Amino acid sequence: MARRETLQSGPGSRALVVDIVRSSGPISRVELVEATGLTQPAISNIVRGLITDGVIRETGATVATGAKPRVLLAINSSVAYGVGLHVGMDAVTCAVTNTRGGIVGRQLAGLEGGTSREPPISQLAELCHRTIDMLGLPAGSIAGVTVAGRGPADVQHGLLPSLQASQPGSPASLRTELEQRLSLPVLVAANADAAAVGEFWVRQVSRERTFGCLYLGTELSAGLVLDGALFRGASSNAGQIGHVPMSPDGPPCPCGNRGCVNLYVTPAAVVNQAWGDSELVARMGLRPDETTARTFDILARAAILGDREARALLDVSAVGLADSALTLVNLWDIDTLVLAGPGFAVAGSLYVQEIRRRLAASAFARSIHAVRVDLSNNPRDSVAIGGAALVLQGSVAPGHGPLVAQSVHSR
Ligand SMILES: [Zn+2]
């Protein structure tokens, strides 16, 4: 069912046009008139401005309809580049993408000591510099950088408390410090928000979808894209599905609650359970000095290959996660759900199957519509790619995302 926002409440006609060209692929001006409800002169003006700014281009192809062939328009993939830095379970990933979300550069740096040690800001800046420098991109073509990590994110002040809490004397603002070191605009985001925008952007999801993304890594969390824009809530910390209590009498969660979903479904929870089974530990060759992320991957691979005990541990995670997916879908009447994050990299198919099964059997609106559930094409890099998409969306389609300084359209 088409939802067409009024221009008063929508993201602005320019952002609307960019978003429709992004999601539809090559499209003519006439089709844009039909899709937006804007007048033909308005579309002509907006398209002319976007072509002048290099945001969209004429593809050279035409469709012959009626008397006059229609020229097709597409996003110009090299008008700007975005950079995403993901502080993940045991590594920092830096990805540079073009305007269509294609990766043009990627570097990975390990976190010494695994998850207990957060990277110093100097390491983030250095990784970012190294990744950008090797690409030789035109000066001024980088729209900005998003640093994404475990929430909560203080987007207004440019802080990721989870990243900075362990650094005595760390600067008041991650954003300010990185902007000074990189001379680029910097945004901060929680993992699921970045992943959601990235999957929405890269998969060319239509703005008419009610789109959800489940992130599994250090935590389980969710991002929502409604009418083409990330749903941010009061402070950009919506979608904390991992902090919904699964067992009210369960162990305390760092969030202050008890028995949260995160304590049962995350890779860390699965690995903790595995350590209680000495036979499994010996059979898998698990080592205490290995990172949680790698240990989880070993267990996930064994589960896929049919190891019964490993499969039982993953099944507990998948069943709990399917509960969370059902809650999310029922709360928001989601019709498109994507699974992203390193937790889905090895055994993502197992999670997809469990969630599909649960939604088909129990989603509240199942008699009205199906829910499409897909695995990210690149679960490990989805947050870094999403960080880049977030900064690009704010730059080429302002009105959907946060305002990015030095945006492409104003240069
Ligand atoms: Zn919690």
Boltz pocket constraint, residues with backbone or C-beta under 6 A from the ligand:
constraints:
  - pocket:
      binder: B
      contacts: [[A, 242], [A, 243], [A, 244], [A, 253], [A, 254], [A, 255], [A, 256], [A, 257], [A, 258], [A, 260], [A, 262]]
      max_distance: 6.0
